[in-house]
Amino acid sequence: MSENIALIGGGRIGEALLGGLIAAGHAPGTLAVTEPHAGRAAELAERYGVRTSETVGGAVDGAGLVVIAVKPDVVAAVLPDVAAALRPGAVVASVAAGVPTTTYEAALPGGTPVVRVMPNTAMLVGRSMSGISGGRDATEAHVALVRGVMEAVGQAIVVPEAKLDALTALSGSGPAYAFLVAEAMIDAGVDLGLTRDQATTLATHTIAGAGALMVETSMSPVELRAAVTSPGGTTAAAIRELEKNGLRPAFYAATRACAERSAELGRLS
């Protein structure tokens, strides 16, 4: 990747991208970060060797790719400065949840390629699952450029923007579902007589191991579940109770509510 990259926002997401890009071989000298807090800017510069700027324009100037990594309610405030400093032909990508490409296209110079990304919090450990959608003026090459950035912190797939609300419901918010399942397993383990530390170790490593099996083997989740569910056995008894208590309908309802809320936030932005 040869483009200079400007990151607008030096928070946890911005830092995760920085670390991922550098680990993937991107030279620190080609990366710039907007960070208005002097202490945080100095920390990032020292840790990664990148250029920092207190202003948006100072980071954007000369960049071929600008990644907006601020909270959704801050996007409108930074877009005028991005537009003023953006070089012709530069690509703008956003990891701000719920903000549609049309919002960026309306604020940026005409013809600016805009690519929208929906990552998840696992990017903090290099295991994000991201959805990527190109806007009106984004070509396959622009989308591929952004996909390369996101694959420095995990996996990524390209989907039409109309599918991003559904993707948000599955992978964007998905880590929280896994955390909630772990929380419930831990509490159940304590109720069965384990210490909280024991239950936490057992639950978290079990979920992590199950995830690795799904990713690293050729077996589907259905096949993996069947492989550990002996007829009339202990796992079968547990699965029966989960189904009886509405596990699947709960997930259907939860993901639909998430997708609908994502669409609502997009309309409000």
Number of C-alpha atoms within 10 A of each C-alpha: 12 8 15 20 29 27 28 26 20 23 17 14 21 22 19 19 23 26 20 22 22 17 12 15 10 20 16 18 12 15 23 27 30 25 23 15 11 12 9 14 21 16 12 20 16 11 10 16 16 19 20 25 20 14 16 26 20 18 25 29 18 18 24 18 26 27 27 25 24 21 14 18 11 12 19 14 10 16 17 16 16 24 18 14 16 24 17 13 13 21 24 28 27 25 24 21 23 22 25 24 23 13 16 24 18 11 14 20 16 10 14 23 24 31 29 27 32 25 27 23 20 16 23 18 12 18 16 23 23 27 26 26 25 23 21 14 15 18 14 9 9 20 22 16 17 25 21 16 21 27 21 24 26 20 17 21 13 17 14 11 19 11 14 27 23 18 24 24 20 18 21 23 18 17 16 13 15 14 13 12 15 20 16 13 18 23 17 15 18 16 12 10 10 15 13 15 11 13 21 19 11 16 21 18 12 13 16 11 12 15 12 11 15 15 12 9 9 10 13 12 14 9 12 15 15 13 10 12 16 12 10 8 10 11 14 16 13 12 14 10 11 12 11 10 11 10 12 12 10 11 13 11 10 15 21 16 13 19 20 15 16 20 19 13 15 17 12 8 14
